Amino acid sequence: MTRAREARAGLLRRKLSDNLLAYAFMAAGLACFALFSWYPLVKGVILSFQQDNFVVPPYWVGLDNYRALFADPLFYTAWKNTLFFTALALVFGYVLPFFIAVLLNEFRHFSGYFRVLVYLPVMLPPIVSVLLWRYFYDPGNGLFNSILRGVGLPESQWTQSSDTAMISLVLISTWANLGGATLIYLAALQNIPGELYEAAELDGASIWQRLRHVTFPQMRFIMLVLLLLQIIATMQVFIEPYALTGTSNPDTVTVLVLVYRYAFTVNNDFGLAAAMSVLLFVVLGAFSAIYLRLTRSAD
């Protein structure tokens, strides 16, 4: 009886020790997450109701920052440019990777080399990609204008022209992020049972009919989730317009560029920048809620 009691006590001590160790690891992770994620989030929301330029102590202004945002014409320009960039980026960066993935899925030889080639731009730091494309877009001796001169076509100002500035930024973003979306599509394609394609071929289905009746239905969930993720990512574009056109170009100013402009260049008003960030957070939170709902329903 005594031995059984001692065994139970030892088992209880071991379970308590294991649980304490697990709780200790969990507490450390939660502390880091709270310090570097939750605290800045809460601090940003509080700051959006304050006047703060890091010179004088911050003081409460209520909704004045939000009123100032809606009274600024550049606020609407930034949202228009961001939505336009998002729409263009989806046309190129959402549709094009799908068809590249379909093409790679058909390769039987050297498919691994082509995958590495497609994914290679993703491994470059974003600023390196932007600086590389800055050389391409150089209006003087840039690669693209050199090609245009070589074939007798008129040169373009690329990022300096209001007609081509946003498209130029979208091309950079598409090239830099094409590989990730392509590999996700490719993984989804390879999970489609081959028997479905064989049955479609026996029924005399064309390539388009196989895509329409087999590929699209089987990949519907992945395509929808990737669409939402790309919307969330492209609405936070900053590096491309900031590095190529700066913060004062109204043709390429985006929401995050305007946040930077409010905080560090023109206004030096961190409360105003925080208010803009909160509005972006609300919009992206809506898309994130849709994403979570979709993933939860799929489970």
C-alpha positions in Angstrom: 0.0 0.0 0.0 2.9 2.3 0.9 4.7 1.5 -2.3 1.6 2.2 -4.4 1.1 5.5 -2.6 4.8 6.5 -3.2 4.5 5.5 -6.9 1.4 7.7 -7.3 3.1 10.6 -5.5 6.2 10.2 -7.8 4.0 10.1 -10.9 2.2 13.2 -9.7 5.5 15.0 -9.1 6.7 14.1 -12.6 3.5 15.3 -14.2 3.7 18.5 -12.2 7.4 19.0 -13.2 6.6 18.4 -16.9 3.6 20.8 -16.8 5.6 23.5 -15.0 8.3 23.2 -17.7 5.7 23.4 -20.5 4.1 26.4 -18.8 7.5 28.1 -18.4 8.2 27.7 -22.1 4.7 29.0 -22.9 5.0 31.9 -20.6 8.3 32.9 -22.2 6.8 32.8 -25.7 3.7 34.8 -24.5 6.0 37.4 -22.9 8.0 37.9 -26.1 4.8 38.0 -28.1 3.2 40.5 -25.7 6.4 42.7 -25.7 7.0 42.8 -29.5 3.4 42.5 -30.8 0.6 43.3 -28.4 2.3 46.2 -26.7 3.2 48.1 -29.9 -0.4 47.4 -31.1 -2.0 48.8 -28.0 0.5 51.7 -27.9 -0.2 52.6 -31.5 -4.0 52.7 -30.8 -3.5 54.9 -27.8 -1.0 57.1 -29.7 -3.6 57.7 -32.5 -5.6 59.7 -29.9 -2.7 61.8 -28.9 -0.6 64.6 -30.2 3.1 63.5 -30.1 6.1 64.7 -32.0 8.7 63.3 -29.5 9.7 66.9 -28.6 7.0 67.8 -26.1 5.2 65.3 -23.9 2.3 63.7 -25.6 -1.2 65.0 -24.8 -4.7 63.7 -25.5 -6.5 65.2 -28.5 -9.3 62.6 -28.9 -10.5 62.2 -32.5 -8.6 65.3 -33.9 -6.0 63.1 -35.6 -8.8 61.2 -37.5 -10.5 64.4 -38.4 -7.2 65.7 -39.7 -6.8 62.6 -41.8 -10.2 62.9 -43.5 -9.5 66.6 -44.2 -6.2 65.8 -45.9 -6.6 65.3 -49.7 -3.5 63.2 -49.8 -5.3 60.7 -47.5 -7.7 59.8 -50.3 -4.9 59.8 -52.9 -3.0 57.3 -50.8 -5.9 55.0 -50.5 -6.7 55.3 -54.2 -3.1 54.5 -55.2 -3.0 51.6 -52.7 -6.2 50.0 -54.1 -5.0 50.6 -57.6 -1.6 49.0 -56.8 -3.5 46.0 -55.2 -5.7 45.5 -58.2 -2.8 45.6 -60.7 -0.7 43.3 -58.4 -3.5 40.8 -58.4 -3.8 40.8 -62.1 -0.1 40.1 -62.5 0.9 38.5 -59.3 -2.2 36.2 -58.8 -3.0 35.0 -62.2 0.4 34.7 -63.8 1.9 32.4 -61.1 -1.0 30.0 -61.6 -0.3 29.5 -65.3 3.4 29.2 -64.6 2.6 26.5 -62.0 0.5 24.7 -64.5 3.3 24.8 -67.0 5.9 23.6 -64.5 3.6 20.8 -63.5 3.7 19.5 -67.1 7.5 19.4 -67.2 9.0 15.9 -66.9 12.7 16.9 -67.2 14.7 19.6 -65.4 11.6 20.6 -63.4 13.7 21.2 -60.3 15.9 23.7 -62.1 13.0 25.6 -63.4 11.5 25.8 -59.9 14.7 27.2 -58.5 14.8 29.7 -61.3 11.3 30.9 -60.6 11.9 31.1 -56.9 15.3 32.8 -57.1 14.0 36.4 -56.9 12.2 35.6 -53.6 15.5 34.9 -52.0 16.8 38.4 -52.7 16.3 41.0 -50.1 13.5 43.4 -51.2 15.7 46.4 -51.3 18.2 44.6 -53.5 15.4 43.8 -56.0 14.3 47.4 -55.9 17.8 48.7 -56.5 18.3 46.3 -59.4 15.1 47.5 -61.0 16.1 51.1 -60.4 18.9 50.4 -62.9 16.5 48.9 -65.3 14.2 51.9 -65.1 16.9 54.6 -65.3 15.7 57.1 -67.8 19.2 57.7 -69.1 21.2 54.6 -69.5 18.8 52.1 -68.0 18.4 48.6 -69.5 14.8 49.1 -70.6 15.4 52.4 -72.4 18.6 51.0 -74.0 16.5 48.1 -75.4 13.8 50.6 -76.7 16.5 52.7 -78.4 18.0 49.6 -79.9 14.7 48.6 -81.6 13.9 52.2 -82.6 11.0 52.8 -80.1 10.5 55.9 -78.0 12.0 55.9 -74.6 9.9 56.0 -71.4 10.3 57.8 -68.1 9.0 54.7 -66.3 8.8 55.7 -62.6 8.9 59.4 -63.3 5.8 59.4 -65.5 2.3 59.4 -64.0 1.1 57.0 -66.7 3.7 54.3 -66.1 4.8 54.9 -62.5 2.4 52.5 -60.7 2.7 49.8 -63.4 6.5 50.0 -63.0 6.1 49.4 -59.2 3.8 46.5 -59.8 6.2 44.8 -62.1 8.9 44.9 -59.4 6.5 43.5 -56.8 5.3 40.7 -59.2 8.9 39.7 -60.2 10.1 39.6 -56.5 7.1 37.6 -55.2 6.2 35.4 -58.2 8.1 32.4 -56.9 6.3 32.0 -53.6 2.8 32.0 -55.2 4.0 29.7 -58.0 5.3 27.0 -55.6 2.1 27.1 -53.6 0.0 26.6 -56.7 2.4 23.9 -57.9 2.1 22.0 -54.6 -1.7 22.2 -54.8 -1.6 21.0 -58.4 0.4 18.0 -57.5 -2.1 17.0 -54.8 -4.9 16.6 -57.3 -5.5 12.9 -58.0 -4.3 11.9 -61.5 -7.3 9.7 -62.0 -9.4 12.8 -62.4 -7.4 14.0 -65.3 -7.3 10.5 -66.8 -11.1 10.3 -66.7 -11.4 13.7 -68.2 -9.0 12.8 -71.1 -11.0 9.6 -71.7 -14.1 11.7 -72.0 -12.4 13.8 -74.6 -11.9 16.9 -72.5 -9.7 19.6 -73.9 -7.0 21.4 -71.9 -9.3 24.3 -71.0 -12.1 21.9 -70.0 -9.7 20.0 -67.7 -8.7 23.2 -66.1 -12.3 24.4 -65.8 -13.8 21.1 -64.5 -10.9 19.5 -62.7 -8.2 21.9 -61.7 -10.2 25.0 -60.7 -12.7 23.0 -58.5 -9.9 21.1 -56.8 -7.9 24.2 -56.1 -10.7 26.6 -55.3 -9.9 26.9 -51.6 -6.2 27.4 -52.1 -6.8 30.0 -54.7 -9.3 31.9 -52.5 -7.0 31.9 -49.5 -4.0 32.9 -51.6 -6.1 35.8 -53.1 -6.9 37.1 -49.6 -3.3 36.8 -48.5 -2.0 38.7 -51.5 -4.6 41.4 -50.9 -3.3 41.8 -47.4 0.3 41.8 -48.5 -0.1 44.2 -51.5 -2.0 46.7 -49.4 1.1 47.1 -47.2 3.4 48.1 -50.1 6.1 50.4 -49.0 9.6 49.6 -50.1 9.0 49.9 -53.9 7.4 53.4 -53.9 9.6 54.7 -51.1 12.9 53.6 -52.7 12.0 54.5 -56.3 9.8 57.6 -56.1 10.2 58.9 -52.5 7.4 60.2 -50.3 6.4 63.4 -52.2 5.2 61.8 -55.5 1.4 61.9 -55.5 1.2 59.3 -58.2 2.8 56.6 -56.1 2.2 57.6 -52.5 0.6 54.6 -50.7 -0.9 54.2 -47.2 2.3 53.1 -45.6 4.3 55.8 -47.5 1.9 58.4 -46.1 2.3 57.0 -42.6 6.1 57.4 -43.0 5.5 60.9 -44.4 3.3 61.9 -41.5 5.8 60.6 -38.9 9.3 61.4 -40.3 9.3 63.9 -43.1 6.6 66.6 -43.4 4.4 66.6 -40.3 6.7 64.9 -37.7 3.4 63.9 -36.0 3.4 60.4 -34.7 -0.2 60.6 -33.5 -1.3 61.3 -37.0 0.8 58.5 -38.4 -0.6 56.1 -35.7 -4.2 57.1 -36.7 -3.5 56.2 -40.3 -1.9 52.9 -39.2 -5.0 52.1 -37.2 -7.3 52.6 -40.2 -5.1 50.3 -42.2 -5.2 47.8 -39.4 -9.0 47.9 -39.4 -9.1 47.3 -43.2 -6.6 44.4 -43.1 -8.3 43.0 -40.0 -11.5 42.6 -42.0 -9.6 40.6 -44.7 -7.9 38.6 -41.9 -11.3 37.7 -40.4 -12.4 36.5 -43.8 -9.3 34.4 -44.1 -9.7 32.8 -40.6 -13.3 32.1 -41.4 -12.4 30.3 -44.6 -9.7 28.2 -42.9 -11.9 27.3 -40.0 -14.7 26.2 -42.4 -12.3 24.1 -44.3 -11.2 22.3 -41.2 
